[in-house]
Amino acid sequence: MCLYGVMKPGLIISKGLLLVVSAALQFGCTNQTGEGEAQTILAGETEEWQELEINHAQNFTVAYHDDYKVVQLHYRSDLKEIDFTQKIVLVPKGKQAPALEGDLAGAWKIDIPVKSVAANEDGEITRLRHLGLIDRIVGMGGGGIYDQELRQRWENKQIASIGYSFHAIPQPELLMSANAELLVLHTYDHSRLEGMQKLRELGINAIPQFSWAEQSFLAKAEWIKFTSLFYNKEREAMDLFNQIESRCNELMQMVENESARVTSFLLYHPSNVSDWNAHRNDFYASYLQAVSSNVLQDDGPTHSVGISNEQLLALAGEADFWITNSREDTKWPPASYLKSFKAYRNQNVYHYQKRTNYENDAYDWYETPEVRPDLVLEDLVSIFYPHLLPNHEPIFLARVKLTKE
């Protein structure tokens, strides 16, 4: 089994209108090369598509036609001021594209299979990695990547830095070095979508992805199917996802058969909005809900939220397990407070930083689980119910160093 960081600021520079136009021309022309004969299929690819079914992801669908595919992206969030719907028409190189009118009015056309791609978020890079498309990656956020082969390619300048999604939409001049046919953007708010539109107006072949907005780990993992559509890799994506889904269901069934279900909670510290930031109902919380009872779950927002010391103690004081981001508790509240938690007293406090390369600011927790939630569930089950997976060595989780006396 092959195992593969957080979003970080990327360097943003500006060199004037002439350079921006030059970047747009170079980036745009890469999608107009003369390699578009109908028979031009890259090694390992086929013109016969394996049609996908989307069973968990909420923010994209796909429809197949004789000579093209239509992907529809859709996501709405009043909080983030996003109301986005668009169809993407995928046409085999050398084939006649359908008229972008009627139901396809306003659609964005892309020639497939895509030969080179850049992405400003590690999740998309990880999906490409798991589909065996590492050779297509010519640009990513930067060198803060845990996967060693990708890091080496970046060090060897085979992969260009285009800036992380945490900072901003990549500047066209940064995209010059990538020379990619396709740019996949992590568009998590209105300003990022506006930035994507400006890149398109400059001739850059940019599309958004909304995997980050999914509310369950299987829904998020199913975005590997979205990625596969641009490379005719549906069969590989489907086979991989089916194995992952089957293992997740197996693990959840194992826990379902247990007479006593443990309680748990997941949060991180420090927080810029309250004493702690809690994963109550979001994608990360879905892990806990699958194999335990998440004591912080409520009917509130589906993103991480601030929670005070008092609220946390009232809700989680008797929880069996505590999952967090900190490797040690030195910056946490005093011992008198922490020892009020059952999980702390029993030393059942775990962090998810086990696979971390601090020197490169790289965290595998934000890479591999994007595609392999089954590995996270295996870790949790082995910790919560040791008798179910007695020989499993956790991949991502390890005990927090507790120092408060």
N, C-alpha and C positions, 0 to 999 in steps of 0.2 A: 504494500500500500504506500503510495507516494504522498507525502504530506507537504504541503506548501506552508500596513501598519496603520495605524490611524491616519486620518487625513491631516496633512500638514501644509503649512504655507509654502507656496512655491515662489521663486524669484520672478517678479513682474517688472518688465522694462518697457520703454517706449522709445522708438527711434524715428518717429515722424511718419507722415502720410506716405511718402515714397516707399518706405520699407513695408508699410502695411499693405499697399497695393501690390508690391512685388510678392509678398507672402501669399496674398490671396490668389494671385495668378499662378504661382508655383503649386500651391495646394490644390487649387481647382483643376489645373491641367492634369494632375495625376489621375483624375477620374475619367480622362478622355484619351487614354493611350490607345495605340492601335492593336491591343492584345485582346480584342473583344470578339473574335470569331466564335461562332456557336459551339465549335468543338474544343475551344480552349478551356480545359478543366484542369485544375492543379492536381498534383499527385494525391491519390487517395480520395478524390472527390468524384461525384457522379451527378449526371443530370436528372436522375430518378430520385425524386424527393420522398422521404419518409414523412408522411403527414403527421403533425404533432397534435396532441390533445393537451389543453391547458386546464388543469383540475384544481389548482390552488391559487396561483397568481391572480390578482384582481385588477392589475393595471395595464395588461396588454392581452390582445387576442390575435389570432392568425387565421386567415382563410386562404385556401389554395385554389388556383385556377390553372388552366392548361399550360400557360406559358409564363406565369408570374405568381408571386405570393403577395398578399396584402396583410401587413401588420398594423393593427390599430393600437395606438398608445392613448391612454386616458387616465387622468388623475385630477382630482379636485380637492382643494384645501383652502377654506376661508382664512385660516390662521396664517398660512404661507402665501396667501393671495395668488393661488394657482388654480386655474381652470383651463386645463390643456387637453385637447383631443386632436389627434392627427393620424392620418393613414400614411404608411410608408410602403411604397410599391417596390418590390424587389424583382428585378428583371435580369434573367441570365444574359451575360455579355454576348452581344451579337444578335440577340433576339429583339423583335419589334416591341416597344413599350406600348401599353394600352394608352388611349387618350385620357388625360387627366381632367375629366369632365364628369358631370353627373355625380354618381356616388364617389368618384375619385377626385372631384374638384378640391383643390387645395392640398392634394397629397404631395409627398416628397418622394422622388424617385431615386433609387440606388441600384447600380449595376452590381451583380453578384456572379461568382464569389468574390468577396473583397480580398485583395492580396496583401494589404498593409493597413494597420489600424493604430490609432492613438486613443488613449483614454486617460482622464484626469482623476480616476478613483480606483483604488486597489481592488474593489470587488469585481469590476469588469475585467481587470487584468487577470485576476484569479480564475474567472470563468474561461477566459481564453486559454489559460495555462492548462486547465483540466480537459479542455477539448483538444489538446495537442497542437495548439496554434501559436506556440511561443515564437515561432519564426516570423509570424505576421506582425508582432508587436514592435512598432518603431518609435513609439512615444508613450510615456507615462508620467505621472506626477513628478517623480524624482527618485532619488536613491534610497528612500526610506521604505524598502521592501524586504520582507523576511525571507522570501524564497531566494535561495542562494544562486540559482542559475539566472534568474532575472536580475539580481543584484550584480552578478558578474557581467552580464550583457550591458547593463547600465554603466559599469565602471569602464568597460571596453568601448563605450560610446556607440554601441550597436543600438541602444535605445536612448532616445533624447528625452530631456526633462522639459515638460510643457507646463508645469505648475500644478499644485494640488487643488482639488475642488474646494478645500476649506478656505482658500484665499480668494479666488475669483475665477471667472471664465478665462481660459488661456488667451493671451494676446496673439494676434496673427503672426507677429514677428517671431514668437517662440515656436509657432507651428512650422515655420520654414524648415527647421532642422529635421522635423519628423518626416515630412514628405509622405504623409499617409493618405490613402484613398478615403478613409472614414475616420471621423472623430466622434467618440461616444462620450457624452457629458453627464456628469452627476449634477442634475438640475434640481436642487432641493429648495429653491425659493423663486419668487417672481423675477428678481434681478438676474438670476442665472439663466432663466428662460429668455429674458430680453437680450442678454449677452449672446446666447446661442443664435438668436434671430439676426443679430448684427453680423456674426460670423458668416451665416448663410448668405447675407446680402453681399458679402465680400467674395462669395464663390466657394466658401469652405463647406464641405459635405458633412455637416454636423447633425447629430440626432441626440435626443435626451433619453435617459433611462430612469425608471422610477422604482427600481428594486428596493431602495431604501425606505420606501413608503409602505411596503408590505407589512402585515401585522403578525405573520407567523413564519417560523423557520422554514417550513416546506414551501410556502408561497415565495419566499425570498430565494430559496435554492432553485425553484423552478425557472428562474430567470436565465439559467444556463440554456434553456430552450430558446429564449429570445435571442441570445448571443449566437446560437448555432444557425439561425435562419440566414445570416449574412454570409455564411461560408458553406452552405449545403451540408451542414454537419448534424442534421436532425437525428439521424439514427444513433450517432454517438451520444448525443445529449439525452435522448430518450432512454437508451440502455443504461447510462450512468444514473440518471435520475430515478429510474425504476428500482435500481439496486439500493439507492439511498433511501427512497421512500419505504421500500420493503423492510429495511433494517430499522428505520425509525418506528414503523408500526410494530415490529417485533419487540423492540425495547419497551414501547408504551404498553403493549399487551402483558409483558412480563411484570411491569409495575401494577397494572390493573388487577392482576391476580394476587397481589399482596394483600394481606388482611389489614395492614396498617400503612397508611400513606404518610410519609414524612412531610413536615412543613418547612418552608424556606423563603428567602427573600434575596434580592439582588439590587445593589446600589453602589455608588462610587463617591469618593471624597478626595479632595475638597470640591465644593460646589460654589458656583458664582451666583446662585439664586436662593440658596437656603443652607442649612447645616449639611445636608446630603442631597444627592440627586438619585432618585429611585426609578427603577424600571418596574413600573406597576402593570402596564397593559400593552407594552410595545413588543417589537420583534424579540428582544432579549428575554422579556418576561414569558414569552410563549415556551421557551425551553423549560422553565420551572413548572409551568402549568401542565406540561406534558407528562412529567414524571414525579410531581409532588403537588402540594397545595401551596400556592403562592400567597402568603399572608398579606401582601401589599396590593393584590389585585382589587380593582374597583371599577366603577363605570366612568372613570375620568378619561383624560386625554390619552391618545395612543402614541405618546412620545414620553421620554424621560421627564420627570417633574421634580421640583424641589420638595423636600420633606424636612421638617424640623426634628430636633432631638426628641422633643416630647411626643410628637406624632409617631415617630419611628418606634420608640419604646412601647407606646400603647398598642401598636399593631403587631410588632415583631418580637416583643420581649420573650415570648415563650416558643418562638420558632426553633426548629431543630438545627437548621443550617443557614449560614450567612455566606453569600458570595459577593465578592467585591473586586475592585481594581488594585488595591494597595497590597504590596508584598509584606508590609509590616505596619504596625499600629501606632508608631511613634508620634504621628501628627493627629491622632484621633483624640476625642474627648477623654477626660480623666478616667481612671480605673473604676472609681465609684459609680460612674455611669455605665461603662462598658460591662461591668460584672453583673449588671441588672439583666443582661441578655443571656438566656439559656445557652445559645449557640457559642457565645464567647466563653462562658464558664466551662463548657464541655470541649473547648478547643475545636469546634466544628466551624471554623471560619476559613474560607478558601478564596484565593485570588485566581484570576485568569491570565496572569502574565508569565506563565511558565515558559512559553516559547516566545522569548523577547530578545532582540538584539539592541540593547540600549545605545551602543556606539553608533548604530545607523538609524536610531529612532524608528525601529521596525518592530511591529507587533503582529504575530501570526493570528492572534485572536480576531483581527480585522481582515484577515485574508482567507485562510482555509475554511472557516465555518460558513462563509458566504455560499460555498458549494456543498460542503460536507457537514451538515447539521447532525448527521448520525454519529459523528465522532464526538461532538459535544454531548449528545445524549448518553453515549457510552461512558464518558467521564462522570456525568452526573449520577447515572444509575450505579456505577461502581462505588461512588462515595456515599450516596444515600442508602443503598441496599447492597452492601459488600458481598453478601452471600449469593447474589444473582450473577455477578461478574467477578469472581474471586481472583482471577489471574490478570485482570486488566490493569495496566499501568496508565494512569491519567495522562493525557497528551497536553491539555491546556491548563488544567487546574492543579494547584498545590496549596498546602496549608499556609496561611498568613503567619508570619512571625509575631507572636503575641508577647509584648514586653511589659504591659501594665501590671504592676503588683498591687 
